[in-house]
Amino acid sequence: MKEVSINSPTAVYTGTVSEHYFTQSPSSEARTRELTLDLAGREVTVETLSGTFSPTRLDLGTAVLLRHLPVPEPGDILDLGCGWGPISLDAALSAKDAEVDVRVWALDVNSRSLDATAKNAQRHGLDSVRPVTADEIPADLQFSAIRSNPPIRVGKDALHDLLTTWLPRLAPGGRADLVVSKNLGADSLHKWLIATLGDGFSVVRTGSSKGYRVLTIDRD
C-alpha cells in the first residue's frame, strides 16, 4: 500500500491505496514503450512510461473523448489528469493546425506522467504544452477549456474534490468536456455536477459511445 495525493491549489487529498496511476512517485521499475496512434487527424508516435494511466494503448474512453472535441478556442486549456499526454497533444496539434494561440496546462500528480508528456510534446515541437503540478498553475488563471478523462478510481470524495476545485475555474463562455464510463457512474456524476455547479453552468451529455459518456459543461 502506498500514500497518494491529488493536488488542489491550496491543499492535497491524501489517502492510502495500492500504487496506481495517481501515485505521486511510482516506485515500480520505469519501462518505456512506443505507441503509434491517431491524434488531431494524423499518425503520431509517442513514448509512454509504466506506472502511468493506460501505458500500453490509447485508453478507449480517451479515444471517445477526442472524437467529440471541437478545435480549441484561443486561451488556456487545462488537461486535468494528463497521463502520458494524449489529450494535451491532441489539443496542441489541433490548435497549431488552426493557427489558434493556446497554452495547454497538462496537470497530473504523477511525476512519470509529467515526464512522458514533456518528452512527447518536445518530440513533436509543441511548445504550447506545459506539464505541471497544481501549485505551478497561477491561482488566478481561468481556462477557456478543460478536458479530462478523470481518475474515477481515486474514489468518489477525491474525484468530487478535484472537480469542484477546477471546473469553477472555467472562464465565462468556457467549456469543459469529461469522459466517464457508464459502468463507473457517468450518469450519477452527471446529476451530481448539475446539483453542485448550480447557476451559471449547464451540464449536458454530448456524446455516448462504447459504454462511455461525454459530459460537456458550459459556463455562462
Solvent accessible surface area in square Angstrom, and as a share of the most:
residue,aa,sasa,rsa
1,M,175,0.78
2,K,66,0.28
3,E,115,0.52
4,V,2,0.01
5,S,14,0.09
6,I,9,0.05
7,N,26,0.13
8,S,16,0.10
9,P,54,0.34
10,T,132,0.77
11,A,61,0.47
12,V,82,0.47
13,Y,75,0.28
14,T,64,0.37
15,G,17,0.16
16,T,88,0.51
17,V,46,0.26
18,S,74,0.47
19,E,63,0.28
20,H,75,0.33
21,Y,33,0.12
22,F,8,0.03
23,T,0,0.00
24,Q,86,0.38
25,S,65,0.42
26,P,15,0.10
27,S,91,0.59
28,S,52,0.34
29,E,128,0.57
30,A,56,0.43
31,R,143,0.52
32,T,88,0.51
33,R,121,0.44
34,E,106,0.48
35,L,26,0.13
36,T,81,0.47
37,L,20,0.10
38,D,106,0.55
39,L,2,0.01
40,A,28,0.22
41,G,84,0.81
42,R,85,0.31
43,E,136,0.61
44,V,4,0.02
45,T,39,0.23
46,V,0,0.00
47,E,44,0.20
48,T,1,0.01
49,L,16,0.08
50,S,12,0.08
51,G,26,0.25
52,T,7,0.04
53,F,64,0.27
54,S,24,0.15
55,P,34,0.21
56,T,74,0.43
57,R,134,0.49
58,L,37,0.19
59,D,20,0.10
60,L,62,0.31
61,G,0,0.00
62,T,5,0.03
63,A,17,0.13
64,V,0,0.00
65,L,0,0.00
66,L,25,0.12
67,R,144,0.52
68,H,62,0.28
69,L,27,0.13
70,P,59,0.37
71,V,86,0.49
72,P,5,0.03
73,E,120,0.54
74,P,85,0.53
75,G,30,0.29
76,D,17,0.09
77,I,1,0.01
78,L,0,0.00
79,D,1,0.00
80,L,2,0.01
81,G,30,0.28
82,C,5,0.03
83,G,6,0.06
84,W,5,0.02
85,G,0,0.00
86,P,12,0.08
87,I,8,0.04
88,S,0,0.00
89,L,1,0.01
90,D,13,0.07
91,A,0,0.00
92,A,2,0.02
93,L,9,0.04
94,S,20,0.13
95,A,2,0.01
96,K,121,0.51
97,D,87,0.45
98,A,48,0.37
99,E,163,0.73
100,V,34,0.19
101,D,118,0.61
102,V,12,0.07
103,R,90,0.33
104,V,0,0.00
105,W,10,0.04
106,A,0,0.00
107,L,7,0.04
108,D,18,0.09
109,V,12,0.07
110,N,0,0.00
111,S,48,0.31
112,R,28,0.10
113,S,1,0.01
114,L,26,0.13
115,D,73,0.38
116,A,2,0.01
117,T,0,0.00
118,A,42,0.33
119,K,109,0.46
120,N,1,0.00
121,A,4,0.03
122,Q,149,0.66
123,R,114,0.42
124,H,56,0.25
125,G,45,0.43
126,L,8,0.04
127,D,137,0.71
128,S,31,0.20
129,V,12,0.07
130,R,98,0.36
131,P,39,0.25
132,V,12,0.07
133,T,33,0.19
134,A,3,0.02
135,D,111,0.58
136,E,100,0.45
137,I,9,0.04
138,P,61,0.38
139,A,89,0.69
140,D,127,0.66
141,L,24,0.12
142,Q,85,0.38
143,F,0,0.00
144,S,28,0.18
145,A,11,0.09
146,I,0,0.00
147,R,5,0.02
148,S,0,0.00
149,N,25,0.13
150,P,5,0.03
151,P,14,0.09
152,I,35,0.18
153,R,152,0.55
154,V,9,0.05
155,G,32,0.31
156,K,143,0.61
157,D,111,0.58
158,A,1,0.01
159,L,9,0.04
160,H,38,0.17
161,D,58,0.30
162,L,12,0.06
163,L,1,0.00
164,T,53,0.31
165,T,25,0.15
166,W,0,0.00
167,L,0,0.00
168,P,55,0.35
169,R,29,0.11
170,L,0,0.00
171,A,24,0.18
172,P,95,0.60
173,G,66,0.64
174,G,3,0.03
175,R,73,0.27
176,A,0,0.00
177,D,2,0.01
178,L,0,0.00
179,V,1,0.01
180,V,3,0.01
181,S,16,0.10
182,K,106,0.45
183,N,141,0.73
184,L,75,0.37
185,G,26,0.25
186,A,0,0.00
187,D,50,0.26
188,S,72,0.46
189,L,9,0.05
190,H,34,0.15
191,K,146,0.62
192,W,58,0.20
193,L,0,0.00
194,I,94,0.48
195,A,85,0.66
196,T,59,0.34
197,L,23,0.11
198,G,33,0.32
199,D,146,0.76
200,G,31,0.30
201,F,36,0.15
202,S,47,0.31
203,V,14,0.08
204,V,79,0.46
205,R,105,0.38
206,T,66,0.38
207,G,9,0.09
208,S,61,0.40
209,S,32,0.20
210,K,133,0.56
211,G,45,0.43
212,Y,43,0.16
213,R,30,0.11
214,V,0,0.00
215,L,1,0.01
216,T,5,0.03
217,I,0,0.00
218,D,59,0.31
219,R,68,0.25
220,D,126,0.65
